[in-house]
Amino acid sequence: MIPSSPSHLEVSFNSPKKKKASPVDVVLGNDDFVSEILLHLPVKNVLKLKSISKRWLSIISHPSFSIRHTYLNPHTISGLLLNVAFHFKKPSSYLYVSIDGKSVLDVSSDFLRFDPDKPGSTYVSQSCNGLLLCSKRMRYSAERTKPTYYYVFNPTTRQFVELTLPSGDGIRSKRIQLVFDPSKSPYYKVLCIHYFKSLLEIHVYSSETRIWKLSLKQENFDSSSVNLNNGVFWNGAIHWISRMGNGFCFLLDKECLQAMPSPPLPESWEASNFRYFGESGGELHFIGLLTGEQKPDHITATGVNASPEMPDDKTTSSSSSNIDSQYIVVYAMEKGCSKWFVKYYLDVNAIVMAYPEITNQDPSVSPCFVSGSIYVSSFIEENDEEGPLLVINMPGEIISYSFKHKAFKKLFSFHPYTHYSCYALKFTETLSLV
């Protein structure tokens, strides 16, 4: 009889059992699974996860991942890029201000110095769904006219591409326009508009083909009636409009010009009433400031009164200053580009009551001074938390007004500086390729 071995001396001649991988390890070990998870994370989180491993860096850096992430994630506006030029100071500086006003950052000159081979100040002229159109003029040149270089720059990924503009057919004036709609295509386009007297040429550059194409050449064009500086991309076309409401658009797919209806402005409308023209939330907007005499009945009949509740004593006090009949009116274009309609209107008294310093505390101040001190820097329709948001530039401060909460919020103060100019660009984070 063979004695049994002690348990601690037992030897197993079977193959050792493999440790089962946990579900987490299975998922993280599969590139397709990892990619699907990363595709649903915000841009900031995705960029931070690049440092996890070389494998994750490879997944995130692949062009197909950037394209899919851009398509799947809505392009929400996280903040505003403010170009601020203090008078008698050069060059202008940039500030990033978050929509909620909780974050204000100085944009260093190094941030916009993405092309070290060409020194000089970088000017940001447009933003379009996360991409920036920039220009740079060389600091030194033997020529009288310093060369200007144009770029498409993604500030989130730091990628950029230099554009070589087409030469116009003897045309002197030119305007550049960036077009990008990631919900329709991962590729962007750039328009170069040449015009002189009655001749108009539109060249279109595609990031897909990397070539320029002459899309339109038209004679007998009246460029004096429309401001070609403020082109806005909406609904597959670039739209231009004058301060008097006259406009037209260029259809990108059909490569032709088309008339655009004018907003229902009062007969007494003046160019000085104009405040803003832009796109947000899939809508085209035209904003003006009207006095009570200019306000037609259809504004109160069709538009939403976004003004906050004002106590009777405040209203009476405001009425004595003769400024109780001014309104910021937001017009929106119908989808088919058939007509404009009044979407919102805001009583200027609400601004004066919230920020009485705009009148220098003088109740007898002229209403012309008040209206002349209020400028609309931006209008954001698709902000979920704040609802439709009006960004206002007034003496010394940038403020926002939430049409949803009917409340003001200070975004930035320029004090003690009083002489400055400022314009705002919408800032969106994206992994889009350039």
Disulfide bonds with the S-S distance in Angstrom:
none
